[in-house]
């Protein structure tokens, strides 16, 4: 079953590839940025020092950091569940166990961030 699947995927990849695969352009293109690009980038650049009223407080930073850890935990739990389902569908024990490990670590991170 697997050789048939692999050959079908390879055939699909070849059929979906563009007719001409080119690694380099035929014409010379300079690597350096143009003057217009440099001027536009300079106009978009942030000031070197933040304004005094815009500095976040320590409490806001801690809340933001906890939310980041909580979000990372949620993402890891989702990836873990996807790994478990993939392992069960493909009958691969290693993928199922790895998915459970990632999901468990995500749960740990989520619970640590909510305390």
C-alpha positions in Angstrom: 0.0 0.0 0.0 2.8 2.4 0.9 4.7 2.1 -2.4 1.5 2.8 -4.3 0.7 5.9 -2.2 4.3 7.2 -2.5 4.3 6.8 -6.3 0.9 8.5 -6.5 2.2 11.4 -4.4 5.4 11.7 -6.5 3.3 11.7 -9.7 1.1 14.4 -8.3 4.1 16.5 -7.3 5.5 16.2 -10.8 2.2 17.1 -12.4 1.7 20.1 -10.1 5.2 21.5 -10.7 5.5 24.4 -13.1 6.8 23.5 -16.6 10.1 25.3 -16.2 11.9 25.3 -12.9 14.6 27.9 -12.8 17.1 28.3 -9.9 18.6 31.6 -11.2 17.3 34.5 -13.3 18.6 34.8 -16.8 19.3 38.5 -16.5 21.6 40.2 -14.0 19.9 41.6 -11.0 21.7 43.7 -8.4 21.6 42.5 -4.8 21.8 45.9 -3.2 18.6 47.8 -2.3 17.6 50.8 -4.5 17.6 54.3 -3.1 13.8 54.4 -3.0 13.7 51.3 -0.9 16.2 52.7 1.6 14.3 56.0 1.9 11.0 54.2 2.4 12.6 51.9 5.1 14.0 55.0 6.9 10.6 56.6 7.0 9.0 53.5 8.5 11.7 53.0 11.2 10.6 53.4 14.8 12.3 56.0 17.0 15.3 54.9 19.0 13.8 55.6 22.4 10.2 55.0 23.3 8.1 57.9 24.5 8.1 58.1 28.4 4.3 57.7 28.6 4.3 54.6 26.4 6.4 52.3 28.6 4.4 49.3 29.9 4.2 48.7 33.6 5.8 45.6 35.2 2.3 44.1 36.0 1.3 44.5 32.3 4.5 42.7 31.2 3.8 39.8 33.6 0.2 39.5 32.4 1.4 39.5 28.8 4.1 37.0 29.5 1.5 34.7 31.2 -0.8 35.0 28.3 2.0 34.1 25.9 2.7 30.9 27.9 -1.0 30.1 28.1 -1.3 30.5 24.3 1.8 28.3 23.7 0.2 25.7 25.9 -3.0 25.8 23.9 -1.1 25.4 20.7 0.9 22.5 22.0 -2.3 20.7 23.2 -3.8 21.2 19.7 -0.7 19.8 18.0 -0.6 16.9 20.5 -4.2 16.0 19.7 -3.5 16.2 16.0 -0.5 13.9 16.5 -2.6 11.4 18.5 -5.3 11.3 15.8 -2.7 11.0 13.0 -1.0 8.1 14.9 -4.3 6.3 15.4 -5.4 6.7 11.8 -1.9 5.6 10.5 -1.6 2.8 13.1 1.8 4.2 14.1 2.4 3.8 17.9 5.4 6.2 17.9 3.4 9.0 16.4 0.6 8.4 18.9 2.9 8.4 21.9 4.8 11.5 20.7 1.4 13.3 20.2 0.4 12.4 23.7 3.7 13.7 25.0 3.4 17.0 23.2 -0.2 17.4 24.4 0.8 16.6 27.9 3.5 19.2 27.9 1.1 21.7 26.4 -1.3 21.0 29.3 1.5 21.5 31.8 2.4 24.8 30.2 -1.2 25.9 30.1 -1.8 25.0 33.8 1.4 26.8 34.8 0.4 29.9 33.0 -3.1 30.0 34.6 -1.7 30.0 38.2 
